[in-house]
Amino acid sequence: MPRAITLLIALAFGLLALTSPAAAQGDRDCYQFTSWYDAQEVYEASMVNPGWDVFFLDEDGDGLACECLYYGYHCLTPWD
């Protein structure tokens, strides 16, 4: 019985993660944002677990998403 409860709890957390606003947005990349503020907002909202960047918007883990936008550079697209 305790194992069944543990599995149900894990399933509930998995469903919660899938229905979060971050998951609903689909995959996001820095070049898709028009401003650093938008990217940072999505980054902060997508932190399902502390230290886990769902969209990998913070490449160096310093808390700043899409530093190319923060510093005013062109963010590379997958085609660059």
C-alpha positions as CSV (number, residue, x, y, z in Angstrom):
1,M,0.0,0.0,0.0
2,P,2.7,2.6,0.8
3,R,4.3,2.0,-2.6
4,A,1.0,2.7,-4.4
5,I,0.7,6.0,-2.5
6,T,4.2,6.9,-3.5
7,L,3.5,6.1,-7.1
8,L,0.3,8.2,-7.0
9,I,2.2,11.2,-5.5
10,A,4.9,10.9,-8.2
11,L,2.3,10.8,-10.9
12,A,0.5,13.8,-9.5
13,F,3.7,15.8,-9.5
14,G,4.5,14.7,-13.0
15,L,1.1,15.8,-14.2
16,L,1.5,19.1,-12.4
17,A,4.8,19.8,-14.2
18,L,3.2,19.0,-17.5
19,T,0.3,21.4,-16.9
20,S,2.5,24.2,-15.6
21,P,2.5,27.5,-17.6
22,A,6.1,26.9,-18.6
23,A,5.3,23.5,-20.1
24,A,2.4,25.0,-22.0
25,Q,4.7,27.4,-23.8
26,G,6.6,24.7,-25.5
27,D,10.4,24.9,-25.9
28,R,11.8,28.4,-25.8
29,D,15.1,29.7,-27.1
30,C,16.8,33.1,-26.6
31,Y,16.5,34.2,-30.2
32,Q,12.7,33.9,-29.8
33,F,12.4,36.7,-27.3
34,T,12.2,40.4,-28.2
35,S,13.6,41.6,-24.9
36,W,15.8,40.4,-22.1
37,Y,13.0,41.2,-19.6
38,D,10.6,38.8,-21.4
39,A,13.3,36.0,-21.4
40,Q,14.1,36.6,-17.7
41,E,10.4,36.4,-16.8
42,V,9.9,33.1,-18.6
43,Y,13.1,31.8,-17.1
44,E,12.0,32.6,-13.6
45,A,8.5,31.2,-14.2
46,S,9.9,28.0,-15.6
47,M,12.0,27.1,-12.6
48,V,10.0,24.0,-11.7
49,N,12.7,23.0,-9.1
50,P,15.2,25.4,-7.7
51,G,18.3,25.3,-9.9
52,W,16.6,23.5,-12.8
53,D,16.3,25.7,-15.9
54,V,13.6,24.0,-18.0
55,F,14.4,25.8,-21.2
56,F,18.2,26.1,-20.6
57,L,17.9,29.9,-21.0
58,D,20.7,30.4,-18.5
59,E,23.7,28.7,-20.0
60,D,26.3,29.6,-17.2
61,G,23.9,29.3,-14.2
62,D,24.4,32.8,-12.9
63,G,20.7,33.6,-12.8
64,L,20.6,35.8,-16.0
65,A,18.6,34.3,-18.8
66,C,19.7,35.0,-22.4
67,E,22.7,37.1,-21.7
68,C,23.0,37.8,-25.4
69,L,19.9,39.9,-25.0
70,Y,21.0,41.3,-21.6
71,Y,24.2,42.7,-23.2
72,G,22.4,43.7,-26.4
73,Y,24.0,41.1,-28.7
74,H,22.2,39.1,-31.4
75,C,21.2,35.7,-30.0
76,L,22.2,32.9,-32.3
77,T,19.4,30.9,-34.1
78,P,19.8,27.2,-34.8
79,W,20.6,28.2,-38.4
80,D,23.5,30.5,-37.5
